[in-house]
Amino acid sequence: MLQGTRVLLRAARRDDMIAIWRFNNDVAVELAGGGDPPIPQSLERLLAEFDDDTAKGGRNGATFIIEADDQCIGHCSLFMFDATARTAGLGITIGDQDYWGKGYGREAVQLLLDYAFRLRNLRRVWLTVNGRNERAIRAYRACGFVEEGRQRQHVWSDGAYDDLVYMAVMRQEP
């Protein structure tokens, strides 16, 4: 649906769930994402959730599979839309570690921001990231995000407390 140079953002398919299941059960991927501690997930539960959502019909919201080299390498989304303020949160996971640190996440974020600002008429997109995730912070800055604040030692991650960093980009900034 949203085509970049190396990345395609598209709707999820049932066969993508196997890759998502692997990513969701990879401790390194989960720790890189921050937030909640890693929790196991069964493939059966993930497929059941996908089937339930699909059975409802309609559209998939603003959640996309990130595809590169004809395979699912992660997912991204916009969420917590505020129609009055015209804002939304952004989340991204590059689950395939072969694609870490090579600009795929940055390209996916840029495509998602274009979607947010040009197609959804948002004016601000925000996110949170663990303070120790310097690779992600650099990528977000390269996409125009600026740090707006932090909650010190707010997140328990990988055996230590970490700051939760708030970042955002305004429509006119990227």
C-alpha positions as CSV (number, residue, x, y, z in Angstrom):
1,M,0.0,0.0,0.0
2,L,2.8,2.5,0.9
3,Q,5.9,1.8,-1.2
4,G,9.3,3.1,-0.4
5,T,12.7,2.4,-2.0
6,R,13.3,-0.8,-0.1
7,V,10.3,-1.2,2.1
8,L,6.6,-1.8,1.5
9,L,4.0,-1.1,4.2
10,R,0.9,-3.2,3.6
11,A,-2.0,-4.9,5.4
12,A,-1.2,-8.1,7.4
13,R,-2.0,-11.5,6.0
14,R,-2.5,-14.7,7.9
15,D,0.8,-16.1,6.7
16,D,2.6,-13.1,8.2
17,M,1.6,-14.3,11.7
18,I,4.4,-16.9,11.7
19,A,7.0,-14.2,11.4
20,I,5.2,-12.0,13.9
21,W,5.0,-14.9,16.3
22,R,8.8,-15.4,16.0
23,F,9.4,-11.7,16.6
24,N,7.1,-11.7,19.6
25,N,9.0,-14.6,21.2
26,D,12.5,-13.3,20.5
27,V,13.8,-11.8,23.8
28,A,16.3,-9.5,22.0
29,V,13.5,-8.1,19.8
30,E,11.2,-7.6,22.8
31,L,13.9,-5.9,24.9
32,A,14.8,-3.6,22.0
33,G,11.1,-2.5,21.9
34,G,11.1,-1.7,25.6
35,G,8.0,-1.4,27.7
36,D,6.6,-4.6,29.1
37,P,8.9,-7.5,29.9
38,P,9.0,-10.3,27.3
39,I,6.0,-12.7,27.7
40,P,5.7,-15.9,25.6
41,Q,2.9,-16.0,23.0
42,S,1.6,-19.1,21.3
43,L,1.2,-19.3,17.6
44,E,-2.4,-20.6,18.1
45,R,-3.4,-17.6,20.2
46,L,-1.9,-15.1,17.7
47,L,-3.7,-16.9,14.8
48,A,-7.0,-16.9,16.8
49,E,-6.6,-13.1,17.4
50,F,-5.9,-12.5,13.7
51,D,-8.9,-14.7,12.7
52,D,-11.2,-12.9,15.2
53,D,-10.2,-9.5,13.9
54,T,-10.5,-10.6,10.3
55,A,-14.0,-12.0,10.9
56,K,-15.2,-8.5,12.0
57,G,-14.6,-7.2,8.5
58,G,-13.9,-3.6,7.7
59,R,-10.4,-2.1,7.5
60,N,-7.2,-2.8,9.4
61,G,-6.8,0.6,10.9
62,A,-3.4,2.1,10.7
63,T,-1.4,-1.1,11.3
64,F,1.0,-2.2,8.6
65,I,3.4,-5.1,7.9
66,I,6.8,-4.0,7.0
67,E,7.9,-6.0,3.9
68,A,11.4,-6.0,2.4
69,D,12.9,-8.5,0.0
70,D,9.4,-10.1,-0.3
71,Q,9.2,-11.0,3.3
72,C,7.8,-9.7,6.6
73,I,10.5,-8.1,8.6
74,G,8.4,-6.3,11.1
75,H,5.3,-4.2,11.7
76,C,4.4,-0.6,12.5
77,S,1.3,1.4,13.4
78,L,-0.3,4.6,14.3
79,F,-2.6,4.5,17.4
80,M,-4.3,6.6,20.0
81,F,-5.7,8.9,17.4
82,D,-6.9,12.2,18.8
83,A,-9.3,13.7,16.3
84,T,-9.5,17.1,18.0
85,A,-5.8,17.6,18.4
86,R,-5.0,15.7,15.2
87,T,-2.3,13.6,16.8
88,A,-1.4,9.9,17.1
89,G,1.2,7.7,18.6
90,L,3.7,5.7,16.5
91,G,5.1,2.2,17.2
92,I,7.5,0.1,15.1
93,T,9.2,-3.2,15.4
94,I,11.8,-4.5,13.1
95,G,11.7,-8.1,14.2
96,D,14.1,-9.6,11.7
97,Q,17.5,-8.8,13.2
98,D,19.2,-9.2,9.8
99,Y,17.5,-5.9,9.0
100,W,18.6,-4.0,12.1
101,G,20.9,-1.0,11.7
102,K,20.5,-0.8,7.9
103,G,17.9,2.0,7.5
104,Y,14.9,-0.2,7.0
105,G,13.2,1.1,10.2
106,R,14.0,4.6,9.3
107,E,12.4,4.2,5.8
108,A,9.3,2.6,7.4
109,V,9.0,5.5,9.8
110,Q,9.3,8.0,7.0
111,L,6.6,6.2,5.0
112,L,4.4,6.1,8.1
113,L,4.9,9.8,8.8
114,D,4.0,10.7,5.1
115,Y,0.8,8.6,5.6
116,A,0.1,10.4,8.9
117,F,0.6,13.9,7.7
118,R,-0.4,13.8,4.0
119,L,-3.1,11.1,4.0
120,R,-4.5,11.2,7.5
121,N,-4.1,15.0,8.0
122,L,-2.4,14.7,11.4
123,R,-0.4,17.6,12.7
124,R,1.7,15.8,15.3
125,V,3.0,12.2,15.8
126,W,4.6,11.1,19.1
127,L,6.3,8.1,20.5
128,T,8.1,6.7,23.5
129,V,11.4,4.9,23.5
130,N,13.7,3.5,26.2
131,G,16.6,5.8,26.9
132,R,19.1,3.0,26.4
133,N,17.9,2.4,22.9
134,E,20.3,4.8,21.2
135,R,20.0,3.1,17.8
136,A,16.2,3.9,17.8
137,I,16.7,7.4,19.1
138,R,19.2,8.2,16.3
139,A,16.8,6.8,13.7
140,Y,13.8,8.8,15.1
141,R,15.9,12.0,15.2
142,A,16.9,11.4,11.6
143,C,13.2,11.3,10.8
144,G,12.6,14.7,12.5
145,F,11.6,13.6,16.0
146,V,12.8,15.7,18.9
147,E,12.9,14.8,22.5
148,E,10.1,16.5,24.5
149,G,10.8,15.0,27.9
150,R,11.6,11.9,29.8
151,Q,10.4,10.0,32.8
152,R,13.5,9.0,34.7
153,Q,13.9,5.3,35.6
154,H,10.4,4.7,34.6
155,V,10.7,1.4,32.7
156,W,12.1,-1.9,34.1
157,S,14.0,-3.5,31.1
158,D,16.6,-6.2,31.0
159,G,17.4,-6.2,34.8
160,A,17.6,-2.4,35.2
161,Y,15.4,0.7,35.3
162,D,15.5,2.9,32.2
163,D,14.3,6.3,31.3
164,L,11.2,6.5,29.1
165,V,11.9,9.2,26.5
166,Y,9.0,11.1,24.8
167,M,9.7,12.3,21.3
168,A,7.4,13.9,18.7
169,V,7.5,15.5,15.2
170,M,5.2,18.2,13.9
171,R,3.8,18.2,10.4
172,Q,6.0,21.1,9.3
173,E,9.2,19.6,10.8
174,P,10.2,16.5,8.8
